[in-house]
């Protein structure tokens, strides 16, 4: 069945991927109509998440953000498909990487880094842009897709321009094996931990939130500088990526300091441009156990 779904979808995927921008975003507009207007994909989840995160906003304001979010979600979908066939010229034209010298200076100092990001902006395009502009070998930690056919297809798009991918369960093993190389290990760090033992609770967007502490643990273990990567959409199909060195010496930080700083930085970016964060994810489904 997985093979059937893959081969039925493949012609459409490549048709979209090879399309010029005006067709690509025309497909996105059609998907918006279907997903938002007809299907109503997770609209209750999105509105509830927005309501809890922005208690100061009224229903009209929240609906405006919701609508913008679904338009962006559809753009994100077609842009992700575009990565399958995109060229180096496409990346350089549409993505601008700022402050390259800050990251490359760490390379010249002989330091591997840990890159932390959220599901904000187009994180799929950030990888190719980093690899084309920075000297570190980029290793992206990811969760493999359940369908092996789609996994193989999108693994090819994610490893363009020299980027490597590491299944999340192999992160520490891969980093240990690459200790003699100068690498940038990138993690999407705003996901919910599957096990409460692997995270801790903090206040994020006005809500008690279980957060993932992997980047902090890895940064301290290898004493690799923590670099926050902000992906900002400046207009449809165009992005600017700006790195910020959060901690140059992770081993000298207090417990939870790195994780709190990352989520504070991410929260500030979400407040500025809420429509480009992944609101349809059931981010707050886990609740803290109240001890009697």
C-alpha positions in Angstrom: 0.0 0.0 0.0 2.9 2.4 0.8 4.4 1.7 -2.6 1.0 2.3 -4.3 0.5 5.7 -2.6 4.0 6.7 -3.5 3.8 5.8 -7.2 0.3 7.4 -7.6 1.6 10.6 -6.0 4.9 10.8 -7.8 3.8 12.3 -11.1 2.0 15.1 -9.2 5.0 15.7 -6.9 7.4 16.1 -9.8 4.9 18.2 -11.8 4.7 20.6 -8.9 8.5 20.5 -8.2 9.4 21.4 -11.7 6.8 24.2 -12.0 7.7 27.8 -12.3 6.8 30.0 -9.3 3.6 31.3 -10.7 2.2 27.7 -11.0 3.8 26.6 -7.7 2.0 29.3 -5.7 -1.1 28.8 -7.8 -1.1 25.2 -6.5 -0.6 26.6 -3.0 -3.7 28.8 -3.4 -5.8 25.9 -4.5 -4.5 23.8 -1.6 -5.4 26.6 0.8 -9.0 26.6 -0.5 -9.2 22.8 0.0 -7.4 22.5 3.3 -8.8 25.6 5.0 -12.2 26.2 3.4 -13.4 22.7 2.6 -11.5 20.2 4.8 -10.9 22.5 7.7 -7.7 20.6 8.6 -7.1 20.9 12.3 -8.8 24.3 12.5 -9.9 23.6 16.1 -6.4 22.8 17.1 -4.9 25.8 15.4 -7.5 28.2 16.9 -7.1 26.8 20.4 -3.3 27.0 20.2 -3.5 30.6 19.1 -6.1 31.5 21.7 -4.0 30.1 24.5 -0.8 31.7 23.2 -2.3 35.2 22.6 -4.9 35.7 25.4 -4.7 39.5 24.7 -6.1 39.1 21.2 -9.8 39.0 20.3 -11.5 36.5 18.0 -11.2 38.6 14.9 -7.4 39.1 15.4 -6.9 35.4 16.0 -8.9 34.5 12.9 -6.7 36.8 10.9 -3.6 35.0 12.1 -5.2 31.6 11.5 -6.0 32.4 7.9 -2.5 33.7 7.3 -1.1 30.6 8.9 -3.0 28.3 6.6 -1.8 30.2 3.6 1.7 29.9 4.8 1.3 26.2 5.6 0.3 25.6 2.0 3.3 27.6 0.7 5.5 25.6 3.0 4.1 22.3 1.5 4.8 23.3 -2.1 8.2 24.8 -1.3 9.1 21.5 0.4 8.2 19.7 -2.8 10.2 22.2 -4.8 13.4 21.2 -2.9 13.4 17.8 -4.7 14.4 19.5 -8.0 15.7 22.9 -6.9 19.1 24.1 -8.2 21.9 26.0 -6.4 20.8 29.1 -8.4 17.3 28.8 -7.0 18.6 28.7 -3.4 21.0 31.6 -3.9 18.3 33.7 -5.5 15.6 33.1 -2.9 17.5 32.7 0.3 19.9 35.2 1.8 22.3 34.1 4.6 23.4 36.9 6.9 26.4 37.1 9.2 28.2 34.2 7.5 31.4 35.5 9.0 30.2 34.8 12.5 29.7 31.1 11.8 32.8 30.8 9.7 34.9 32.4 12.5 33.9 29.5 14.7 35.1 27.1 12.0 38.4 28.9 11.8 38.7 28.6 15.6 38.4 24.8 15.1 35.0 24.6 16.8 32.1 22.4 15.8 28.7 24.0 16.6 25.1 23.0 17.5 22.5 24.7 15.5 19.1 25.1 17.1 15.9 26.1 15.3 12.1 26.0 15.7 9.4 25.1 13.2 9.5 28.7 12.1 9.8 29.9 8.6 10.9 27.3 6.0 13.3 25.2 8.0 13.7 22.8 5.1 15.3 25.5 3.0 17.6 26.6 5.8 19.8 23.5 5.4 20.7 23.9 1.7 21.3 27.6 2.3 23.6 26.9 5.3 25.6 24.4 3.3 26.1 26.8 0.4 27.3 29.6 2.6 29.1 28.1 5.6 32.3 26.1 6.0 31.0 23.6 8.6 29.8 20.2 7.5 26.1 20.4 8.1 24.5 17.3 9.8 20.8 17.6 10.2 19.1 15.5 12.9 15.7 14.4 11.7 13.0 11.8 12.2 12.7 9.4 9.2 9.3 9.2 7.4 7.3 6.1 8.0 6.8 5.5 4.3 10.2 4.2 3.0 9.6 5.4 -0.5 8.9 9.0 0.5 11.7 8.8 2.9 14.2 8.0 0.1 12.7 10.7 -2.1 13.0 13.5 0.5 16.3 12.3 1.9 17.7 13.0 -1.5 16.4 16.6 -1.4 17.7 17.1 2.2 21.2 16.0 1.3 21.7 18.4 -1.6 24.8 20.6 -1.7 26.7 18.4 0.8 24.2 18.4 3.7 24.1 15.1 5.6 21.2 13.7 7.7 21.2 11.8 10.9 18.3 9.8 12.3 17.4 11.2 15.7 18.2 7.9 17.5 21.8 8.0 16.1 22.6 11.6 17.1 25.2 11.0 19.9 26.8 8.1 18.0 27.2 10.2 14.9 28.6 13.2 16.8 31.1 11.0 18.6 32.2 9.4 15.3 32.7 12.9 13.8 34.5 14.5 16.7 37.6 15.0 14.6 35.6 16.9 11.9 34.2 20.4 12.1 30.5 19.9 12.0 27.3 21.9 12.5 24.7 19.6 14.1 21.3 21.0 13.4 18.2 20.2 15.5 14.6 21.4 15.3 14.3 21.8 19.0 10.7 22.9 19.7 9.2 19.5 19.5 7.5 17.7 22.3 9.7 15.0 23.9 8.2 11.5 23.7 9.4 10.8 27.2 8.9 13.3 30.0 12.3 12.2 31.4 14.0 13.8 28.3 12.7 17.3 29.0 11.5 19.7 31.5 8.6 22.2 31.9 8.7 25.9 31.3 6.3 28.7 30.4 6.2 29.2 26.7 3.6 31.3 24.9 1.6 31.6 28.2 1.4 27.8 28.6 3.0 25.2 30.8 5.1 23.4 28.1 7.2 20.3 28.1 10.4 21.0 26.2 13.2 19.0 24.6 16.6 19.5 26.2 18.7 17.6 23.6 20.6 20.6 22.2 21.7 21.7 25.7 22.9 18.2 26.6 24.8 17.8 23.3 26.3 21.3 23.5 27.6 20.7 27.0 28.8 17.2 26.3 31.0 18.4 23.3 31.3 22.0 24.5 30.1 23.1 21.0 28.8 26.7 20.7 25.1 27.0 20.5 23.9 28.9 17.4 20.3 29.9 17.0 19.1 30.1 13.4 16.3 32.4 12.5 14.5 31.9 9.2 12.4 34.9 8.2 10.1 35.1 5.2 10.5 38.6 3.8 8.0 37.9 1.0 6.4 35.0 -0.7 9.1 32.5 -1.7 12.0 34.6 -0.3 13.7 34.1 3.0 16.5 35.6 5.1 18.5 33.4 7.5 20.3 35.0 10.4 22.5 33.1 12.9 22.9 34.2 16.5 25.5 32.8 18.8 23.6 32.1 22.0 26.4 30.5 24.0 30.1 30.3 22.9 31.0 28.1 25.9 28.1 25.8 26.8 29.9 24.0 29.6 30.0 27.3 31.6 26.2 27.7 31.5 23.8 27.0 34.3 21.4 24.0 34.2 18.6 24.7 31.8 20.0 28.1 30.8 20.6 27.1 27.2 17.1 25.6 26.7 15.4 28.6 28.3 17.4 31.0 26.2 16.4 29.2 23.0 12.7 29.1 23.8 12.7 32.8 24.8 14.4 33.7 21.5 11.9 31.5 19.6 8.9 33.0 21.5 10.0 36.5 20.6 10.2 35.6 16.9 6.8 34.0 17.0 5.2 37.0 18.7 6.6 39.2 15.9 5.3 37.0 13.0 3.0 34.3 14.4 1.7 33.1 11.1 5.0 31.4 10.2 5.1 28.9 13.1 3.7 25.4 13.0 0.3 25.9 14.9 -1.4 22.8 13.6 1.0 20.6 15.6 -0.6 19.4 18.9 2.2 21.0 20.8 0.5 21.1 24.2 -1.2 17.7 24.3 1.0 16.6 27.2 0.0 17.9 30.7 2.2 18.1 33.8 1.2 15.5 36.4 0.0 17.2 39.6 1.3 15.4 42.6 -1.1 15.1 45.5 
